[in-house]
Every structure is written in structure tokens, then in C-alpha cells.
């Protein structure tokens, strides 16, 4: 019995070690590339540290945070306003259009899978490449691809990204080309809705609109909630597809998002201010996400928990 117990313990230890070996790379990655940078940035935010100087600078306490809400607030407040405006407009559009598109692409039609691939293809383009591409296609010059098409149709050139009046509109519209990522999740959720619910609705004489409102949407609320949370987080951190846009200064000013401000601080060698503003953004995202989780009673998970 003792020998059997020892063999069992050895086997369990081997299983534990093999399992730990599989998750060790992920744990190291999280520790090195997430936790350590977060702790370091928090420390830097309470110091006066520059990227041109090695090591941690002088400890200044809350002076960096105070400067954000005082001398730097006009620029930062404006950037926050631009970021929230983008979120409020683009997020509902993305949710509604991706859901509507997924309803069409779940129809049992010949060749529908080809259209799913076509709508998903823009998601495969890296955001840096996407920014460069859109700045070439949609700048205000007469030689840009979109303006060539407009001129060929007898219409005047449109400023697109090169004007502060149209840059935000253009950026939001161009962002809709990547709704394929949300579309895939919608399609999976819609196909997971039990067909018996629709069969019962048909027997009751329910129309397409009633089935959509009473069955499809309530059963898709988990994905609605997931896309909402991820949309809030991503839209408040818009950066790479903005910073790579090769556009006029007036257009860049209209797209001066909060993460762009963080980059500007870092680019000016003021690492401590960049870290302080990053943590303020982290708190904002955490608060909004927390409130969203608090008011998620409308989400249907299939059973009471």
C-alpha cells in the first residue's frame, strides 16, 4: 500500500510539473511584459524621470498628476473630449452594423461563406499598415484614390483626413471596415440560438421582427456585453492607426486622442508625465468597465446565477 501511495504521489507530481511547464512561458510573459512594466510605470509617475536619463529620477510625489489637471489640462481635457466623442459615436455604430451584417451572413444562401471571408479580410491588415494605407487613399489631394473616383463622377474633392472638420468623420467611417472581427462573434452566437425557439415562435405566428426582438437579441446579450466592454477598452486606447496617418496638421489636431497625448509626452522625453497620464487613463477605463459590469442585469446567461 505504501509503494502504491508513493507511485501515485510521484505520478501526480509529474503531472503537476508538466502542467506547470506548459503555462510557465505565459506566466513569464505576463510577469516580464505586463506586471513589471505596470509597476515600473507607477513608480515613474511619482518621479521626475526623462527618457534621456538612465534610472529613476527625483521623487516628486503627486506633482505630475497635479500638473495634468492644471497646466496641461487644456490639451489633455481636449484630448479626453475627442476620445470620448469617438467612443460614443463609433461604438454604437460598430455594434449595430456588425450585428446587422451578421444577421445577413447567417442566412442559408449559396456562397455566403465567400462574403464572410470578404468582410473579415480587412481585419487581417495590421493597424500600422492600415493607417498608412488609409492616409494614401483618403487624403485631401486630387490625386488620392477616393478623390479620383469622386472627380470621375463629377463631384468635387473631399478633404477627408486633411481637414479638422472632416477628419473625425473619415476616421469613424474607415474604422467600420474592421467590423468583421465583431461579426464573427455575432455569427457564432446567432448560430448557437436553439432552433426550437424559432420553431415555437413560428407556431405562434410570430413575424421576423418579433423573433428578432424577443429571441435573437436576448439570446445574443452575452456577446453584446462582451463587444461593448471590448469596444470601450479599444476605443479609449486608439493610437497606432492614428499615429501612422500621414495627414495635414489640422487633421491630426482633430484626432488628438488621449493615447496620442501620452505618446507626445514620451516623445518629448518626459517619461514620468507619460506614465502618470497612462495611469489616469487606466483608472478611467477601469471605472467605466466596472460600471458596465455593475449594470449588466440585462445579460442573459441561460440560467440564474
Secondary structure, DSSP 8 states (H G I E B T S, - for coil): -HHHHHHHHHHHHHHHHHHHHHHHHHHHHHIIIIIHHHHHHHHHTTEE-BTTS-S--EE-TTHHHHHHTTTTHHHHHHHHHHHHHHHHHHHHHHHHHHHHHHHHHTS--TTHHHHHHHHHHGGGS-HHHHHHHHHHHSSSSTTSHHHHHHHHTT-----GGGSTTTHHHHHHHHHGGGTHHHHHHHHHHHHHS-HHHHHHHHHTT--HHHHIIIIIHHHTHHHHHHHHHHHHHHHTT--HHHHT----HHHHHHT--HHHHHHHHHHTTBHHHHHHHHHHHHHHHHHHHHHHHHT-TT---SS--
